[in-house]
Amino acid sequence: MTEQAVHRTGPARRRAGAETDGGGPVFLGRSRELAALRADLERAGLDTLAGRPAPRCRVLLVAGRPGTGRTTLAERFAAECLAGGDYPDGMLRARLTDPGGLPVPTERTARDLLAALGTTAPAGAGEDELTETLRTALAGRRAVLLFDDVCSGEQLAGLLPDTRGCLALAVARGPLTGVPDVRPCMLGAIEQEAALSLLVRGAGRTRVTVDPRAAERLAEACAHLPAALVLAGGWLAAHPDAALADALRRLEDPADDDGLPEVTDPLGRAFRLAHSALPPPAARTLRLLALAPAGVADAHTAAALAGCSMDTARGTLRDLTLLGLVHAVPAAPPAATEESAGPLLALPGCLDPLLQTLLERKERPAEVQLARARLLERTVRQLTACRAVTEPSGSPARSWLSGLPATLRFASRAAAADWLETRLPSLLAAARLVVAEGELDTLARRLIAALTSALSAHRGTGAAAPELYRLHELVLGVADRQRLPRERAAALLNLGDLDVAGGRPHLALDRYRSALEALRPDGDRMPPGPPGAGAAGPPAAGLGAGRALESIAGTYAELGEWRRAADWYARALSTAQARRDLDAESRLHGRIGAVLARAGQWPEALRAWRAAASAHRRRGDPGAQARALAEAARVREYAGEPAEAMRLGLQALRIAERSGDGRLQGALRLRLADCAARLGRPAEAADHRAAAGRLLGGDGATGEGSASATGQLACETQKNVQPD
């Protein structure tokens, strides 16, 4: 089965398991295999018998080729385990093979499992860090972990928690080497009674009762494989007037005009039978659904791929569900499904090779490309609508949203957030696929920008940092391929910021320097640093270069390398002066003053703060000018010049009085009081404290108001050290 990469089934959904109807998987038979799994769970492992209990969870393996119902059996057994109460933390599930057969990287699965657990994974973390974080998050929990379509034992071993409280259910084609003490539960055909029950589900009891011999022969022709029986039953459901003998005859002697290669296996023949029941437009929609990211689709996906209306897409998906060619995604949150789009559906993984063959044989490459472009374009519009619903009423974004068709609008911010979270695995898959294919880079850039914006609006940049990191890496790939230096630089700067937040400052420095190199115009010279700063570094200019220079400086400040931070801030200041950006100039003078003060270089720090005050004066911001002069006064005080500090402080107070900022005046009064006390002027100190109390309210000079007001100035230095 193909489904979303990872999702979680909590206690409220435990009994759903795999025993569902209405197009979902149906569990029949397999009593012997269930009993074997129960016995395997209860038996003591070899390590335990040897007196060395394994420091990891138990692993049970369900093995069989696609179409045997291996995932459905694992789901059923997981539902039993959850219903028994031994695993109160519910079920986590992940598919370890992408549609198309490529293994899912362990890093991606670990990150998605952490998200399902509600644990924010470190943005940009490597595989080892992520798997260790996953093991830590699972420590002390009792949960069932269902790993579907496992490719190898090594892939599974990296995801297993170091706790006996969890149970891992692995689904694979065959035995897994590299995972000790695991005995596979091998699946083949199902019992005759269960096979006939599957046919009854599609054909109805009457047709099976009237011709039991034909029913038995049809089950034999399907090799008693659940997937083949479901498809044969789907054909019978779509042909209520046909006899079971008709289905058997068509199964054994299919038509040759369906575009499929000659198939001899039961599943392939059953697929041809079900496919023959589709009119040409529905058959085309089915094969185009092979392009659906992560193998999941709704009416929006089908309509975009086929280029048809939403009503037509909904009807086609209903027909495909009836035939067993698609099924509902297990445990998909109902609230997150738009009424207009219908349920979220999955393409059975066992049919993926057949659908890919159909796509290659029946669709021209240009048509496939156009279908992909239509899907991406609609996805961009949905993401833009998802972002727009977060804007206030009357904003341009909400006006744009009101002009969209009703099927593309969201009723509320909560509905949009629900949609985003439910579709996120397929949205991320869409971004990965379009970048990897490299043929629709303009749409890829638009999709990533829209997804980044929607995630930031609904989650916030901090909570969305892991996903944003992956998206910025994709942007970097497109920018490198298309030779887009500005976009390359923007992606590197964003990645650097996330690396700093993730505690990787040295990697961030490499990113920032690469961004600076990308922005270097040929022939330009790098603005020099102050005297004695050393080599100027790579040439660069402009707003982006200033951002990169400032980021490098801020990272050195994070590392406590104050002198180097000052040098890089000085280079950023030169670019700001070259483009006559007075706001940036005033900010950077302050940051230079802050880091030089931390380095104990008092004269240089004093000059920088005075320059900041002058720039703020030219900007017409007396409050900022007063704060800069207050920092200059602080430097004078640190340099052992309290009288000069007092003079500068009084000058700052006079300017602050013109700004009308009472809290700023109060904070400056408190500083002056401390300075006066150190100068041996108790009366003057008392006057300043009394004035501060009046400005800050009541006894603010000695209470919380004092701490808050002085914090306003105390934080100013730190603020000036960090980049925006």
C-alpha angles and dihedrals in degrees: 000000000000118000143144114312097247136000138155131236111202131195092276090064101037099115094052092080112145096309098103137128137202094078098324128112116293121208117218130161121341091124091143093052092046090052090050091053092049091051092047091052092050098045120095113251122240091254091054092049088052090053094252109102109203113252091228139069124281115265123211118188127210108192131185142113119279112283097037093102093249094148092047091053091049090049091050093050091046089053090053091050092050093046090053091064096235092115107044094167092071130226134312119195135189135177111223098194124064121222103275093043103272117139115249111242112252090231091061094046092048091050092049092048090051090052090051088052091052092247118133109229117219108266111248094007118154128239096269094051092046096049090047090051089049092052090049091050091051095047109114093013127116107210141139115242114201113195111189126198095008110192101196144355091250091057091052097041093061091060100047116111122233093239136094090215095081130068121213119206111194125194117199143146094255145338117330120226119207096042107093126219096018121136115192122232098219118212129204131145122350125237120280093247093053091046092054090047089057090052090048089055090061105027100035125241095272097064092046092048093048094053109021093161092057089048091054092047091048090052089050091049087055088051087235088282111154095220093050092046092051091053093047089049089049091056090051091049089053090049106046092171095053123099124228088249089061091055091047092050093049091045092054096040109030125184117261099220100079097091094242122126119246108286128191102176117097095240093052092049092048090050091052089051093052092042091054090063092064123094113232096263092051092045089053091049090051095053092045089054085072084078093059109120113249088003094276128118146168133189091285090056094047094045093050096046095046096036092233136126124279091247091054091046093051091050092048092050090051089054092047090050091051090052092050092244092122132017139193116277107254115249095000106162107252093212091061095058116093113231090227093052097047124211124340107254134198131210111230107252092223089066096050096095091050093049092048090052091050091049093052094047101042106033127063115230090246091055091049090050091049091050090052091049092050091051093048092047092052091046091053090052091049092050091047089052089047089055095041094057088066092061121095121266113274094027120130090251092055090047089053090048093054089057094058122099112269091248091063098046128091120224094219145353090261091054091050092049090049091051092048094051094046094047096039096101092053092041091054089045090052090053092048093047097048091049092047092050091050096199100103102041095149091056089043091057092048092048093050092046091050093046092047091051094047093048092048092049096049103032104021123241093274097054092040094048096109092054093040090054091056091047093050088051089054091050088052090054093051092045091052092048094047094038095237105159097184093051090044090053093047091051092048092049092050092047090048091053090052091047090054090050089048093054097256102119096156092054088047090055090054090051093049093048091049089051090051090051091050090054095049111117115212113264098013120125125226112247106254123244125233120293110295094018094123128221115007094224126215118350117254141149141180138052095305092050090050089053091050093047091049091049091052090050093048091051092052087050089053088054092049093245094137099170093052090045090054091050093053093044087054090055090049088050090055092055090048091051091048092056092038094239101163094181092056091042093056092045094049094048087057094049091050089051091049097052093042089053089052087052090052094242096139103174092049092045091050091052091049094051091047089051089050091052091050092050091049089050090054089049090055095240108132093176093058090043090054092049091050091051089048089056089049088053090051089053090051089052093049088050090058097255104121094162092056089044089055091050094050091045092055090049090052090049092053091052092045090054088059090053093058092224104144096186091052090050090049092051091049091049090054091052090049089050091055091046092049090050091053089050090054096252104129096166092053090047091052092050092053092048092050091050090048090052091054092047094047096041130261112337092351090133091072103023140056092305089063094050092047095048096046088046087060089066097032091058093049094080093050091046090054092052094058126071120241 
